Every structure is written in C-alpha cells, then in structure tokens.
Amino acid sequence: MADESALESQIAEWRERLRRQGTPGLGDLENRLRDEMAALQDAGLADDEAFLVAIRRLAALDTATREFSRTHAERLFVERGAAAEDADAERSAVHGVERGFTSNRSLWRMANVETVVVFGLAAVAALSIKVPDLFGYGLSREMGEEIARFYVRNNSFFVLPMLAAYFVWKRGFELRRALWLVLAFAAAAVFANVFPFEPLGSTEILTWLHLPILLWLVVGVAYAGPRWLSVGGRMDFVRFSGDLFIYYVLIALGGGVFTAFTWGMFAAIGLDATVLVTEWLLPCGANGAVIVGAWMVERRHGLVGSIAPMLARIFTPLFAVMLLAFLAAMVETGRWMDLDREMLIGFDLLLVVVLGLLLFSISARDPHAPPNAFDALPLLLVIVALAVDLLALASIAARISEYGFSANKTAALGENLILLANLAWSAWLYARFLAGRGAFTALERWQTAYVPIYAVWLALVVVAFPPLFGYA
C-alpha cells in the first residue's frame, strides 16, 4: 500500500506540473500514462521503473513531460545509489533503468549478452537457409522448379522465427506466451507445405504473397509483448517496421559493395566466386541482416525520432501529386475499365504503400497538437487513394461479372474492400480533426484497431483459399 501511495504521489506531481504549464488534453495523457505503466508492470518492472519508462515514452508528446522525465530520472538514479561519474555515463545508466537495470555494470553486461544473442540468432537465420541442402533441396543455379517453389513458399520461416525469438528473449516472455508464438509459426508452416498446390497456381502464389505479412504480424505480437493490445504498442511496431525497412536497405547497400569486392578480388586471381556469392553470401546475408537490422533499431530506440515517419512527411505530398496525375491519366485514356491481373496487383501494392505512409504520418505526429497545414496532405492522399481503389473495384467487379470468381479475383476484391473501409473512415476522421470536431487520437485508435482485420483476412487467404478453389 505504501508503494502504491508513493506511485500515486509521483503521478500527482507530474500531473500538477503539466497543469501549471497549461498542457491540453491532460486527462488523455494521464490515461495513456497509466496504460503504459500497467503494461510495463505486467512485464515485470517495479513500480518506479514502470513510471519512469512510461514518462519517457510520453516525453515525445509534451515539453513539460520531457523536462519532468529528465529531472525525475536523475532523482531516481541518485536515490538508488548509482550516480554516474559524468554526464555520458549518467545518460547510459538512465537508459539502463528504462530496461530494468540499475547500474552501469549491469547495463554493460546485458549489452554484451544481447550482442551475443543477436549475432547468434543472426547466424542461425543465415545458416538455416542451407539446412534444406541436407535433404536435397539446395540453393543452386541448377535447382528445379519444385525446389525454387519450396524456397519461395518457406523463406519466411528461415528468418522470422529467429526475429520473434529475439523479442521473446528481450521482452522476457513467459513460457506460455512464447509457446503460443511457436504454435502460430508451426501452424503456418503446415498450411504452407501440406496443401497439394498446383505448381505456380493462383492459390500457391497468393500464399507466397500473404503468408509473410501474416507472420510479420506474429512478430509484432512478440515485439510489443503485453502492449500489443494497446494503441501505443501497435503504433510502436509500425514505427519499428518502417525503421527496420530503412536499416535493412542500408545494410543491403553495404552488403552489395562487399559482394562486389569479394567477386572482384577472387576474379583478380582467376577464381570464379559465383557459387560463393549466389549460394552463400546473398541468401545467408539477406536473412542474417534482418536480425542485425532489428537489433540496430532497438539500440537507437528512444534516442532520436524514428526515420520512417520523417520520410513519410517527405513522400506523402509526392505520392499525392503522383496519384492525382495517374488518376487523371486513367480517366483520360479509359484504361480503368480494362485492368489485367498484374495491374490490379500493382494497384493493391500502391494502396498498401499509401496506407504505410498514412500510418507513419500518424505515428510521427503529436496527437494533442492542433491541426496544421501539413495535416491536409495525408487527407488529400487518402482521398485520391480512395478514388483509385474505387476504380480498381469497378474493374474487379466487371471481370467477375464476365469471367466469374477465381482465387485471384476474390482475393483482390476482399483486399480492396478492406482497404476501402479503412481509407474511407480514415478520411472521415481526418476531416473531422481538421474541422476541429474530433481528436487526432481517434485516428490512432482506428488504425491500430484495424490490424486484427488484416490478420483475419491474411489467415483466410492462406488457410481457406487453397481448398476452396481446388488448390489451383
């Protein structure tokens, strides 16, 4: 009871400071603070540590909270008798407190352990793609169509389980929760491999496209831990996904330079490095880089703003202008009535990119700040994307009317309807916010609450579509 009283006094101190600063939306901020604290306490942090971490997460939203976070972290650290010898050591120790550690020594020790875990899992991910070699399914230039299909269908299982294992270890999952993740990956592996797919048939290709996204959401559950059910937890995973993509591209560029030098150096002494590069460096490096990239994102978490949301601010107006021009060209040429399968797939990918830009724009914005000029750009992008989606739906409906239902057309119809509902309600919420009739937090809640709908649809395509359409 004494601990609870001390915790409430800390919250009251924070609340009073924000009240004196005239911070708007204080009630929403306090609710979010308590939600964050509850999730952290469930994860095993002590009350004062949970309060400190939750305050640090809210610091990006409010100047007064940021100042309170800094002073409170210093006070807590001193109270525990582990004052840093200089400012840099102090900042490192504060970050150690955020992860539940209370001294520079324990932080250093844990950082070394984490490095070993990360590079161990990266090595497992890199080498796992060579395991099928033991059973006659080796990667090579001479491999047949069946082996190539096996690798495309199963490539997610060579890396994503290891990435999930990293977050299970880092978040300190209970055995029961970890077993649910193992079960999810095992079930996905079964459905990806036991169905008698027609080679290169529609249902097999749909499985190739949808299964990695479904498994990525499973990784999201491991990443967010107990916070997966909260708005903040899912939004953090959105930021992580964008940052990991950018880090992966940077690692891939470096890997490309390394590969080119390797090839050239061996060629200079008269040796052909084609097998080394194509069968080892490229596939193993591509998988291991995912784990290393995730570790890099985690190491810089909370130090500076996420990269992906900042890029979203740059590309949102560019995509809005491009879509407007594309929409005008489609209407002018009349091509919207005659879209083939490849174009429809391209449309869906384009709409997914638009949705990603919308999510990153939302994640980068202070939800309690008033509307500004930039907020009109995501709304414009969403409205134009809605028009493109409606044209795609009209074309899909025309093709279904003429040729009947198929796995591809049904999948395209369902995905476009799901995206249409998301974008339409997002446009409505954005318009209400710009008009001063709604809160920006409603957009966050809507986008994060929509994630299970994507998961259900992805699972439906992977599990139900193959038998429903005769594995063709």
C-alpha positions in Angstrom: 0.0 0.0 0.0 2.9 2.3 0.8 4.4 1.7 -2.7 1.0 2.4 -4.3 0.8 5.7 -2.3 4.3 6.7 -3.4 3.4 5.9 -7.0 0.3 8.0 -6.9 2.2 10.9 -5.4 4.6 10.7 -8.3 1.7 10.7 -10.8 0.2 13.7 -8.9 3.5 15.6 -9.1 3.7 15.0 -12.8 0.0 16.0 -13.3 0.5 19.2 -11.3 3.5 20.2 -13.3 1.5 19.7 -16.6 -1.4 21.6 -15.2 0.8 24.6 -14.3 2.2 24.5 -17.8 -1.3 24.6 -19.3 -0.9 21.3 -21.1 -4.0 20.5 -23.2 -5.6 17.0 -23.1 -4.2 16.2 -19.6 -6.9 13.6 -19.0 -5.9 11.7 -22.2 -2.3 11.9 -21.3 -2.9 10.5 -17.8 -4.9 7.6 -19.2 -2.1 6.8 -21.7 0.5 7.0 -18.9 -1.5 4.6 -16.7 -1.9 2.2 -19.7 1.8 2.2 -20.4 2.6 1.7 -16.7 0.2 -1.3 -16.4 1.8 -3.0 -19.4 5.3 -2.4 -18.0 4.3 -3.7 -14.6 2.8 -6.8 -16.2 6.2 -7.3 -18.0 7.9 -7.4 -14.6 9.2 -3.8 -14.0 9.0 -2.3 -10.5 6.5 0.5 -9.9 9.1 3.3 -10.0 10.8 1.9 -13.1 7.4 1.4 -14.9 6.6 5.0 -14.1 10.0 6.3 -15.4 9.7 4.3 -18.6 6.1 5.4 -19.2 7.1 9.0 -18.6 9.9 8.7 -21.1 7.6 7.4 -23.7 5.2 10.2 -23.2 8.0 12.8 -23.3 7.9 13.0 -27.1 4.3 14.3 -26.9 4.8 17.1 -24.3 7.5 19.5 -23.4 6.6 19.6 -19.7 6.7 15.8 -19.5 10.1 15.8 -21.2 11.5 18.1 -18.6 9.8 16.1 -15.8 11.2 12.9 -17.3 14.8 14.2 -17.2 14.7 15.5 -13.6 12.8 12.5 -12.3 15.1 10.0 -13.9 18.1 11.8 -12.4 16.5 11.8 -8.9 15.5 8.1 -9.1 19.0 7.2 -10.2 20.7 9.0 -7.3 18.2 7.5 -4.8 19.3 4.1 -5.9 23.0 5.0 -5.1 24.3 4.6 -8.6 25.1 8.2 -9.6 27.1 8.3 -12.8 30.6 9.8 -12.8 29.9 12.0 -15.8 27.1 13.1 -18.0 27.6 10.4 -20.6 27.7 7.6 -18.1 24.6 9.1 -16.4 22.6 9.0 -19.7 23.7 5.4 -20.3 22.6 4.4 -16.8 19.2 6.1 -17.2 18.7 4.1 -20.3 19.7 1.0 -18.3 16.9 1.9 -15.7 14.4 2.0 -18.6 15.2 -1.6 -19.4 15.1 -2.6 -15.7 18.8 -2.4 -14.9 20.1 -0.2 -12.1 23.9 0.2 -12.7 26.4 0.8 -15.5 27.9 -2.6 -14.8 24.7 -4.5 -15.2 23.9 -2.4 -18.3 27.3 -3.2 -19.8 26.9 -6.9 -19.0 23.4 -7.0 -20.5 24.5 -5.2 -23.7 27.2 -7.8 -24.2 24.8 -10.7 -23.6 22.4 -9.1 -26.1 25.1 -8.8 -28.7 25.9 -12.5 -28.3 22.2 -13.3 -28.6 21.6 -11.1 -31.6 24.6 -12.4 -33.6 23.9 -15.9 -32.5 20.3 -15.7 -33.9 21.6 -13.9 -37.0 23.9 -16.8 -37.6 21.1 -19.3 -37.1 18.9 -17.4 -39.6 21.8 -17.1 -42.1 22.6 -20.8 -41.9 19.1 -22.1 -41.7 18.5 -21.4 -45.3 21.2 -24.0 -46.0 19.6 -26.8 -44.0 17.4 -28.0 -46.9 20.7 -28.8 -48.6 20.9 -31.8 -46.3 17.6 -33.1 -47.8 18.4 -32.5 -51.5 16.8 -29.1 -51.6 19.9 -27.0 -52.1 20.0 -23.5 -53.5 21.9 -23.5 -56.8 21.7 -22.3 -60.3 20.6 -25.8 -61.4 17.8 -26.2 -59.0 14.5 -27.2 -60.5 11.1 -25.5 -60.3 10.0 -27.6 -57.3 12.9 -26.6 -55.2 12.5 -22.9 -56.2 8.8 -23.1 -55.2 9.8 -24.6 -51.8 12.2 -21.8 -51.0 9.8 -19.0 -52.1 7.0 -20.6 -50.0 9.1 -21.2 -46.9 11.6 -18.3 -46.9 9.8 -16.5 -44.1 10.5 -19.5 -41.8 14.2 -19.1 -42.2 14.3 -15.7 -40.5 11.1 -14.6 -38.8 11.0 -17.2 -36.1 14.5 -16.1 -35.1 13.4 -12.5 -35.1 10.5 -13.4 -32.9 12.8 -15.4 -30.6 15.0 -12.2 -30.2 12.0 -10.2 -28.9 10.7 -13.1 -26.8 14.1 -13.1 -25.0 14.4 -9.3 -24.9 10.8 -8.8 -23.5 11.1 -11.7 -21.0 8.1 -13.6 -22.3 6.5 -16.2 -20.1 6.8 -19.7 -21.4 3.0 -19.9 -22.0 3.1 -16.8 -24.3 6.2 -18.0 -26.1 4.5 -21.3 -26.8 1.6 -19.6 -28.5 4.1 -17.9 -30.9 5.7 -21.2 -31.6 2.3 -22.7 -32.3 1.5 -19.9 -34.7 4.7 -20.4 -36.7 4.2 -24.2 -36.7 0.6 -24.0 -38.0 1.7 -21.6 -40.7 4.5 -24.0 -41.8 2.0 -26.8 -42.0 -0.5 -24.9 -44.1 2.3 -23.6 -46.4 3.6 -27.1 -47.1 0.8 -29.8 -46.8 -1.6 -28.4 -49.4 -1.3 -30.1 -52.8 -0.9 -26.8 -54.7 -1.0 -26.8 -58.5 2.5 -25.7 -59.4 2.6 -21.9 -59.8 -1.2 -21.8 -59.4 -3.1 -18.9 -58.1 -3.6 -20.2 -54.6 0.1 -21.0 -54.2 1.1 -17.5 -55.4 -1.5 -16.0 -53.0 0.1 -18.0 -50.2 3.5 -16.6 -51.2 2.2 -13.1 -51.0 0.1 -13.3 -47.9 1.9 -15.6 -45.6 5.0 -13.4 -44.9 2.7 -10.5 -44.0 0.7 -12.7 -41.6 3.9 -13.9 -39.9 5.1 -10.4 -39.7 2.1 -9.6 -37.5 3.1 -12.6 -35.3 6.5 -11.0 -34.9 4.6 -7.8 -33.9 3.0 -9.7 -31.0 6.5 -10.7 -29.9 7.8 -7.2 -30.4 5.0 -5.4 -28.4 4.6 -8.1 -25.8 1.8 -7.3 -23.4 1.4 -3.9 -25.1 0.1 -5.5 -28.3 -3.5 -5.0 -27.2 -2.9 -1.2 -26.7 -2.8 1.6 -29.2 0.7 2.6 -28.2 2.1 -1.0 -28.5 0.9 -1.4 -32.1 1.9 2.0 -33.1 5.4 1.3 -31.8 5.5 -1.8 -34.0 4.5 0.4 -37.0 7.5 2.7 -36.3 9.8 -0.3 -35.8 8.7 -1.8 -39.1 9.4 1.3 -41.0 12.8 1.9 -39.4 13.8 -1.8 -39.9 13.0 -1.5 -43.6 15.2 1.5 -43.9 18.1 -0.1 -41.9 17.7 -3.2 -44.0 18.1 -1.2 -47.2 21.2 0.5 -45.8 22.7 -2.9 -44.8 21.8 -4.3 -48.2 23.6 -1.5 -49.9 26.7 -2.1 -47.8 26.4 -5.8 -48.5 26.2 -5.1 -52.2 29.5 -3.3 -52.1 31.1 -6.1 -50.0 29.8 -8.7 -52.5 31.2 -6.7 -55.5 34.6 -6.5 -53.9 34.5 -10.2 -53.0 33.6 -11.2 -56.5 36.3 -8.8 -58.0 39.1 -9.9 -55.7 38.5 -13.6 -56.5 38.3 -12.9 -60.2 41.6 -11.0 -60.0 43.4 -14.2 -59.1 41.5 -16.3 -61.6 38.9 -17.9 -59.4 35.1 -17.9 -60.1 33.2 -16.8 -56.9 29.8 -17.3 -58.4 28.9 -20.2 -56.1 30.2 -18.4 -53.0 28.2 -15.3 -53.8 25.0 -16.7 -55.1 24.6 -19.8 -52.8 26.2 -18.4 -49.6 26.8 -14.7 -49.3 23.5 -13.4 -50.8 20.9 -15.8 -49.3 22.7 -16.1 -45.9 23.4 -12.4 -45.7 19.9 -11.4 -46.6 18.4 -13.5 -43.7 21.0 -12.5 -41.1 20.7 -8.8 -41.9 17.1 -8.9 -40.7 18.1 -9.8 -37.2 21.0 -7.3 -37.1 18.8 -4.6 -38.5 16.2 -5.2 -35.8 18.9 -5.0 -33.1 20.2 -1.7 -34.6 16.7 -0.2 -34.5 16.3 -1.4 -30.9 19.6 0.2 -29.8 18.6 3.6 -31.1 15.0 3.4 -29.8 14.1 6.5 -27.9 17.4 8.4 -28.7 16.1 10.3 -31.7 12.9 10.3 -33.7 12.0 7.4 -36.0 13.3 7.6 -39.5 10.3 6.2 -41.3 7.8 8.9 -40.1 10.2 11.6 -41.2 10.4 10.1 -44.6 6.6 9.9 -44.7 6.4 13.6 -44.4 8.6 13.9 -47.5 6.9 11.3 -49.6 3.3 12.0 -48.7 2.9 15.1 -50.9 4.9 13.4 -53.7 2.6 10.4 -53.7 -0.5 12.6 -53.5 0.6 14.5 -56.7 1.6 11.3 -58.5 -1.7 9.6 -57.7 -3.6 12.7 -58.9 -1.7 12.7 -62.2 -2.2 8.9 -62.5 -5.9 9.1 -61.8 -6.4 11.8 -64.4 -4.4 9.8 -67.0 -6.5 6.7 -66.3 -9.8 8.5 -66.7 -8.5 10.3 -69.9 -7.3 7.1 -71.5 -10.2 4.9 -70.3 -7.8 2.2 -69.1 -9.6 1.9 -65.8 -12.1 -0.4 -67.4 -9.5 -2.8 -68.7 -7.1 -3.7 -65.9 -5.4 -7.1 -66.1 -4.2 -9.1 -63.1 -0.7 -7.6 -62.9 -2.1 -4.1 -62.9 -4.6 -5.0 -60.1 -1.8 -6.5 -58.1 0.2 -3.3 -58.7 -2.8 -1.2 -57.5 -3.1 -3.2 -54.3 0.6 -2.7 -53.6 0.3 1.0 -54.3 -2.6 1.2 -51.8 -0.6 -0.6 -49.2 2.2 1.9 -49.7 -0.3 4.7 -49.2 -1.6 3.0 -46.1 2.0 2.8 -44.8 2.6 6.5 -45.5 -0.6 7.2 -43.6 0.4 5.1 -40.6 3.9 6.6 -40.4 2.4 10.1 -40.7 0.1 9.4 -37.8 2.9 7.8 -35.7 5.1 10.9 -36.2 2.5 13.5 -35.1 1.8 14.8 -31.7 -1.8 13.7 -31.2 -2.5 16.6 -28.9 -1.3 19.4 -31.2 -3.8 21.4 -33.1 -4.3 20.9 -36.9 -1.7 22.5 -39.2 -1.1 22.8 -42.9 0.7 19.5 -43.2 -2.4 17.6 -41.9 -4.2 18.4 -45.2 -1.7 16.4 -47.2 -2.4 13.0 -45.7 -6.1 13.7 -46.1 -5.6 14.6 -49.8 -3.5 11.4 -50.3 -6.2 9.3 -48.7 -9.0 10.8 -50.8 -7.1 10.2 -54.0 -6.3 6.7 -52.9 -10.0 6.1 -52.3 -10.7 7.2 -55.9 -8.1 4.8 -57.2 -9.5 2.0 -55.0 -13.0 2.6 -56.3 -11.8 2.4 -59.9 -10.0 -0.9 -59.1 -13.1 -2.3 -57.5 -15.1 -1.3 -60.6 -12.7 -3.2 -62.8 -12.6 -6.2 -60.5 -16.5 -6.3 -60.5 -16.5 -6.1 -64.3 -14.1 -9.0 -64.5 -16.0 -11.1 -62.0 -19.2 -10.4 -63.9 -17.6 -11.5 -67.2 -15.5 -14.5 -66.1 -16.8 -15.5 -62.7 -15.0 -15.8 -59.4 -11.4 -17.1 -59.1 -8.9 -17.2 -56.3 -7.1 -14.1 -57.6 -10.2 -12.0 -58.2 -11.7 -13.0 -54.9 -8.5 -12.1 -53.0 -8.3 -8.7 -54.9 -11.9 -8.0 -54.2 -11.6 -8.7 -50.5 -8.4 -6.7 -50.1 -9.7 -3.7 -51.9 -12.9 -3.7 -49.9 -10.9 -3.9 -46.6 -8.6 -1.1 -47.8 -11.6 0.9 -48.9 -13.3 0.7 -45.5 -10.0 1.7 -43.8 -9.3 4.6 -46.1 -12.9 5.9 -46.1 -13.1 6.0 -42.3 -9.6 7.4 -42.0 -10.7 10.2 -44.4 -13.7 10.9 -42.3 -11.7 11.1 -39.1 -9.1 13.3 -40.7 -11.7 15.7 -42.0 -13.3 15.9 -38.5 -10.0 16.6 -37.0 -9.2 19.3 -39.5 -12.6 20.9 -38.8 -12.0 20.9 -35.1 -14.7 18.4 -34.4 -12.7 15.3 -33.5 -9.5 14.3 -31.7 -6.4 13.0 -33.6 -6.2 10.1 -31.2 -9.3 8.7 -32.9 -7.2 8.1 -36.0 -4.5 6.2 -34.0 -7.2 4.0 -32.3 -8.9 3.3 -35.7 -5.6 2.3 -37.4 -4.4 0.1 -34.6 -7.8 -1.5 -34.1 -7.9 -2.4 -37.8 -4.8 -4.7 -37.5 -6.8 -7.8 -36.5 -9.0 -7.4 -39.6 -5.9 -7.6 -41.8 -4.7 -10.7 -39.8 -8.0 -12.5 -40.2 -8.1 -11.8 -43.9 -4.5 -12.9 -44.4 -5.2 -16.1 -42.5 -8.3 -16.7 -44.5 -6.3 -16.5 -47.8 -3.6 -18.8 -46.6 -5.8 -21.4 -44.9 -9.2 -21.3 -46.7 -8.5 -20.2 -50.2 -6.4 -23.2 -51.4 -9.1 -25.9 -50.6 -11.9 -23.5 -51.5 -10.5 -23.0 -55.0 -9.2 -26.6 -55.6 -5.5 -25.7 -54.9 -5.5 -24.2 -58.5 
